Amino acid sequence: MKRILITGASGFIGKELFTRVKSFDTIGIYFRTKQELDDLTMVSSDLSKEDNVCRLFDEYQPEVIFHLAALVSPQVNEKNPALAVECHLRITENILKYIEPTTHVIFLSTDKVFDGTVPCPDETTITRPLGLYGKLKWQCESLIQEHTEKLHIFRLPIVHDMGNPGSNSFVDKSLIALKSGNKISAFANVKRCYIRMNELIELLLKSADDENYGIYHVGSEMMTYFDRIKNLCMEVHIEYEGILEHGYGDVFPLVQNLDSSKAQRVFEIKFT
């Protein structure tokens, strides 16, 4: 079995991935919050400390690394720039220092490497990072490409589940609230792409054995937050009429799109 290491294994995406890779020899790395998962190995480590990374990789010698550790909120990144640099650049630099160029690195980036001015950017579009979060993710992408021969970089839009209480996504929080009969206001003027958790996990599992290395955009057809939540409510039979209200956001950019046709073709997966 391949030896797989997952950074950020106690996070929203990391935990779900960690529970699904039982066919591999998998090590999950967490920093503060440990998840209790039967028959799975979790190790506590502050990956911003070089000595910790050196010991970790010397002991486990992974063949595949899912690098999911991150400070995921763009707002938190802006308010804590020093912490953001540690959580993104420092950790990535430390990991790359102690792995061989032939180690397979799978990294989660963001659609915020673009500023929304290109209508539907594909993987060849010149990046224009938006905010500190987008800049740091783009810098990590560059470091990985310089060091690693085997890589999958996935630029993600909004990630959500179907009303998961462990999610910080506005989509999940809205589904939970609407199911309880509470009113929700969702942006009807802000358009984004989305990816469901089960589709993302399927993609990540496929990528562990895939040799079509490179950068991939992932996500559904672009739509407003209001329409996304309404469609999901209809899909899982949540009553929304009269309690899901139109809202209007003053955010930049109002439209953030991704061309995900390459990923859908290569991995034979449909983002819905």
C-alpha positions, 0 to 999 in steps of 0.5 A: 500500500502507498504511504500517504500523509495528510496535513490538516487532517482534523479540518473540514476537508481533511477529516472527511478525506482521512476517513475515506483512505482506509485502503492506503497506509495513511498518517493524519497530521493535526495541530490543535484539534484531534479527531477520534477516528478508530483504526486510523493513525493521527499524529500531533505536529506543528508543521511551521517548526522545521525540526518537527517536519524533519522528524515526521518525514524521517519517520514516516517517509510518505509517497503521497502528501495531501497538503490540506493544512491552511488558514482557510478564512480570507478574512482571518488571513487579512487580520493576522498576516504573520500567522497566515504566512506561517500557516501557508508559506512556512509549512509548505517550505518546510514540507518541500525541504524534507521530501524528494522531488518524486514525492507526489504532492496534492495541494488545495489552492483557491479560485482567489488566485484570480481577481474576477476580471477574466470571465471564465479563467482556465488553467492557462490564464495568468493569475492575479491573486486577490487579497493575502489568502490568494497571494499566499496560495499562489506562492505555495503553488509556485514553490510546489511547482519548482520543487516537485515533479509529481503534483496535483494542484486543485484550485477550489471554489466554495466547498460545502456539504449538504448541511454538515454542522461541522462546516463553516460554509455559509451554504451548510449553515443556511441549509441547517437554518432553513431545515429548522424553519429559520429565515436566511438571506442569501446573496442574489447578486454574487455569483460563485462556483461550488463543489460538494464535499463528496465530489471533492473527496472522490476527486482527491482519491482519484488523484492519489493514483493519477499521473496526469500531473498539473494544475486543475480548476474544479467546481460547478457551473457558476450561480448566485448563493441564493440559487445554489441554496434554493437548488439544494433545498429542492434536491433534499426536500427542505421547505424554503419558500417564504424563509429564503430571502434575496440579499445583496452583497457589497463584495469584490468581485461580484462574479468569480468563475472557473473553467473546470472542463479539464478536471471533469474530462481527465478525472471523468467526474461531473461537478454539480 
